[in-house]
Amino acid sequence: MSYIEDISRQLAEEIQGYGADYVEARLEQSQTSRITYRGRNLESVDKATASGGNVRALVKGGWGFVSFNNLNELPAKVELAVKQAQFVGNEESKLAPVEPVVDIVSSEIDRSPVTIPLAEKKKLLDEYNDIIWHTPKLQTSIIGYGDSHKKVIFANTLGSYIEQERTDITLRLTAIAIDGSEVQQVGLSLGSSGDFSLIQGLHHQVEQMSQHAVELLSAPRVEGGEYTVVLDPVLAGVFTHEAFGHLSEADFVYENDRLREIMVLGKKFGSTELNIVDGAAIPGLRGSYKYDDEGVPATKTYLIREGKLVGRLHSRETAAKMGEKPTGNARAINYRYPPIVRMTNTYIEPRLASFEDIIGDIKEGVYAKNWYGGTTSMEMFTFSAGEAYMIRDGKVAETIRPVVLTGNVFATLNNIDAIGSDLEMNQGGGCGKGGQVPLPVSNGSPHIRIRHCLVGGR
Amino acid sequence: MENILAQAKKVADEAEVFMVSSEGIPVQFEANRLKHIQTKQSRSLALRIIKQGKIGYSATTELGDSQRLINNAVETAQFGMPAKFEFSSLVSYPQVEVFDPNIEYVSIEEMVRLGEELITMVRGHTPEIVCEAGVVKSLASVRIINSRGGQANYRVSTFSLGIEGSLIRDTDMLFVGDSESSCHPISGSKAIAETVIQQLELAKNRASAPSQPLPVIFTPDGVASALILPLMAAFNGKTVLEGASPIGNRLGQPVFDKKLWLWDDPTIDYRPGSRPCDDEGVPSQRTPLIEQGTVANFIYDLQTAALAHTRSTGNGDRGRGGLPIPAPSAFIIGAGDTTFDEMVNDIKEGLIIELLMGAEQGNILGGDFSGNVLLGYKVESGKIVGRVKDTMVSGNVYQLLNQITAIGSDAKWVGGFLKTPHLYFPSLSVASK
């Protein structure tokens, strides 16, 4: 038995018997490596190891939480978490009931990314960087590669004891083109739940990205205003995550009476064609797992079905307080944080429209692809495209500078009037919430068309 | 640490050990009530070596396992960048006060009282608002030693207080908020409450903005959310070295409006961004970046400075836990001579931008930005008439900062990393529904 497992067994016993309504402990051991290129050469390479843990306690509805790297004096840490919870609590504790689970989940990856020799990783990144640097007019490049292998052990006062191994890979490539004082950049974000082969063989995509950065130097800016917008699967996935996904996280809703009224199940958000799903139980993606960080089994949850709100994402507490079933969406980025309600793999289900059906009757519109980023304030959201083109008379026309799109969630989902058949999942995203960033997630969609979308421009 | 340094010196030419340990206590309120108290203890150790002229790096939280730390650093050094710098030798550091022992004695009860007082004041103005608030105190100690005899050691205390309120009517949502931080304990919440109440007052009525270029005032929070990231990238010595900064070859030239002054300053006592030295043990200094509209300097760490044939400005930062890279400690924009009221009075039709959402998602290097006005107001004939919504603004930071109508006389700290006055510009592109 390794050291961390030994500590976990001790903690699993230690958390019993402090008179709290509920206590859980999570211990984590991780190895990570990172490689960064800035410009022609590799700039930094580092390897890190970490181990740490936390104890979270619930007393009369109040939470206490202690995180630590020092694995000595565990009883004092449990006691402190319980004491903090006692200080806060003054009502009844509510947690949705779940069955205790004892399980060991090993990584499904044959070859953990942290065991791949640095030389092999460097060789691949060198190839990609060469492609960028062989593109005429390109000024420089930035490449960030990271991988991790974690073992997370969870125990709670219900008697659950779960060991899970998780692996993750991210790769972000940026090509920067310059002409005089004009600077343009195009990025490509990729990732996988630990399978290195998924980030190999992307030479053609890297070449396209580099050429696009150069094209942008002479591309015009779009005139700001309302347009019919067509989103590619990558950007539509980001849109789904930002525009709707965050609003379906129950921790924003459960203690806010007005939001509960707005987000009542059965409310119509879009056309009967629209289905939106989130679920960690969908295998093989960056947001996939067997149990969440409260030991709840992963599920697949319909958020919108035939245009109506039918579900939302829960922790055990939000589920209990809203009288709904837990969905296994309580996640923590690492042991330094308590779990909060998060998305996993979020997507719009495919329908029947072909790309030609979608753009065929647009006289003037914007075709936006790929992503820079996105953010939401619940009602309003913005997301930005990495590439954009005008659509004229039903055809993709000239390249324009990347655009930022914005909208109001309550209007915009209703304005989706065409959904394609070509669902793709994008694995390059990282989600931020409550200071916990970037959490591995995936999101996706087929091509979609949105009417009356506000586009920023000159 | 000394042991690790000694062991590392046996396998490498030069070595540096960096250690941080900290304890933070956040007290969190949700839906107007106390919800969560946390204690976060952490420590980490990083080893940077130079072996056969190349840089190796490794980090760990496992203080007992120094052999693995050293092995990892040696492994990475095979692939590392050639080291062009030397670790800093023993030097004296400026006196920068960043530790107030009183923070240790602020009780949980006192922190809870502060949060409750803040929420009560805001709800006294608008009872139906739903508030989240946080009161956080933390203590950290930093120690650096290296094989050239360099050593630094300091403690830093921080205290912060913040609130975010949401006001929902039908599906219309308004978000307001403010925060404050210091190395001293914060004893009252009145200033933050007043800011939030003023936001609620100004947002009471709704107004609409036309889709056309308009004069615009960015508040200090507005400056932080829309204009600062491109400047942080452009003045970064690394961006300059790569030829990717639009101002990289403009040193000594007028690029900005003559009224504009910008500097980086980690030497101000009791500010959370301050420290006596950077994360590589280089003494802190105030670095002028824009003087009277002219590009004055860029910021550097040791390696980037050596590659650029200049000196480190003491801006080596290990923010992500990896090798040091140049990063600002605190950006400060010099205050001007125009009051906020004078700016508003000057506008016939225009906007005030308090929070822009999405501006950080654009072409940061080129300075283009575009965002949704999450909190902003319409000005008509010198009066603030109400809140605008469904409004996007777009522009370019370099074009804006080249022509500034006025700079405010009232600089304010935003988020601990920026001190800025209001900035007033003659024209910005606006698109609205």
Interface residues (C-beta under 8 A of the other chain):
Chain A: R34 I35 T36 R38 G39 N41 L42 E43 S44 V45 D46 K47 A48 T49 A50 S51 G52 G62 W63 G64 F65 V66 S67 F68 N69 N70 L80 A81 Q84 A85 F87 V88 L118 A119 K122 Q139 T140 I176 I178 S181 E182 V183 Q184 Q185 R221 G224 G225 E226 E255 N256 R258 L259 I262 R336 P338 Y372 G373 G374 T375 S377 M378 E379 M380 F381 T382 F383 S384 R401 P402 V403 V404 T406 N408 F410 H452 L454 V455 G456 G457 R458
Chain B: E30 A31 L34 K35 H36 I37 Q38 T39 K40 Q41 S42 R43 S44 I55 Y57 S58 A59 T60 T61 E62 D65 R68 L69 N72 E75 T76 Q78 F79 G80 M81 I108 E128 V130 S166 I168 R169 D170 T171 D172 M173 F175 S211 K238 L241 E242 G243 A244 P246 G321 G322 L323 M357 G358 E360 Q361 G362 N363 I364 L365 G366 G367 D368 S370 G371 N372 L374 K389 D390 M392 V393 S394 Y398 S429 V430 A431 S432 K433
